Amino acid sequence: MRSRAIRVPRSEGEEARRALVHASKLRTDLRIRVDGNDVVFPVGPGALPVRGSVAEDEFLPLTDRGSARRYQDLVSLPADRRALLPRAFDVIGEIVLVRIPKELEPDAPAIGDALLRFVPGARLVGADTGVHGPDRRRSLRMVAGTGSWRTQHRENGISIEVDVERAYFSPRLAREHARVAGTVRHGETVYDLCCGVGPFALAIARDGRAARVAAVDQNPDALELLRTSLGRLAPRIPVEVVQDDVERFLARAEPADRAILNLPLQGIKYLPSVARVVRPGGSIHYYEVVERAELDTRAMTIIERTGERSDWSIRESREVHAYSPTSDLRAYTLERRGAA
Ligand SMILES: C[S@@+](CC[C@H](N)C(=O)[O-])C[C@H]1O[C@@H](n2cnc3c(N)ncnc32)[C@H](O)[C@@H]1O
């Protein structure tokens, strides 16, 4: 059902919800929606007490979460086990993924049911035991709901075809996908290396400034999903979808202005080859899981791995999100000196 809507960053969602309720502006007949890193609230007419982008949007009828403010409120457990309930979960399209601690395994169906009732638009809940293997596929177990692992996820206004079991996708990178796409200049050749289902390539293609984008991955399932998303997006610029090993692709690749390398635990081994194909004045958006204790020295190690230390500098290094109690996923922007 369509309604007037306001979109705010997820980090401000709870504060915005309270302000909208207080001002009697939040529609109580429709489900609040999560879209990537944003929350979209269905609202009534008139001035709103919250800052955000206001437009018409599509909503489902309200969930049966009742007065619960957190999904945990919908799980009945003794207090000692209740304290172990995971606080975080990911929403990918109609699918909710949650990491369930070993001690709560017998309670997995109850956790799944609670999430299904709590998350707007949820169809299926999966217990996530992490990504594995060279294709970074997720190991999953259905704990509640119905249907397949395939869904459409909306991120940065783009509909992305995802199969959470067959190809890697993380909704926690939505801002990165938009940020990197925002740095692309007119006429650039861009390589999205280890593209997965192609969220970087799709955002760049939608923005339309690049002259050419090549999206490269070895997982054929990921590329089938990307082709489906591209079919829906119908971008004006050419996007070449290449099934290949990244090293083999780079060995015969034309020079590029920008390369994205998002293979956070192993990507460093490809950095010398990526650096060789990027033109003077060009950039690499490189992702890595970095131990916090090594943060100071890591930047220099990364520059050294380009193989041409005097040619490269790090323009930006930013934390994307925590990865473990001692490490973070970080985004580095490497720049090659010389004329653009
Ligand atoms: C962490 S995922 C990144 C996905 C995507 N860039 C994103 O932001 O959602 C890493 C991807 O690298 C691919 N991959 C791993 N090793 C590769 C290689 N040697 N050549 C090509 N692709 C590779 C995997 O199949 C996987 O899709």
The ligand as a Gaussian input file, in Angstrom:
#p B3LYP/6-31G(d) Opt

LIG

0 1
 C       33.382000     -10.516000       0.277000
 S       32.701000     -10.987000      -1.247000
 C       32.492000      -9.360000      -1.925000
 C       31.235000      -9.136000      -2.682000
 C       30.933000      -7.732000      -3.155000
 N       32.085000      -6.975000      -3.562000
 C       30.088000      -6.969000      -2.169000
 O       30.479000      -5.867000      -1.773000
 O       28.999000      -7.425000      -1.817000
 C       34.082000     -11.623000      -2.126000
 C       33.775000     -12.188000      -3.511000
 O       35.056000     -12.514000      -4.102000
 C       34.892000     -13.630000      -4.944000
 N       36.252000     -14.200000      -5.147000
 C       37.062000     -14.755000      -4.205000
 N       38.253000     -15.094000      -4.762000
 C       38.185000     -14.730000      -6.073000
 C       39.114000     -14.823000      -7.158000
 N       40.328000     -15.324000      -6.990000
 N       38.719000     -14.373000      -8.360000
 C       37.471000     -13.855000      -8.548000
 N       36.560000     -13.740000      -7.551000
 C       36.901000     -14.167000      -6.320000
 C       33.902000     -14.523000      -4.214000
 O       33.248000     -15.385000      -5.110000
 C       32.974000     -13.478000      -3.572000
 O       31.833000     -13.267000      -4.380000

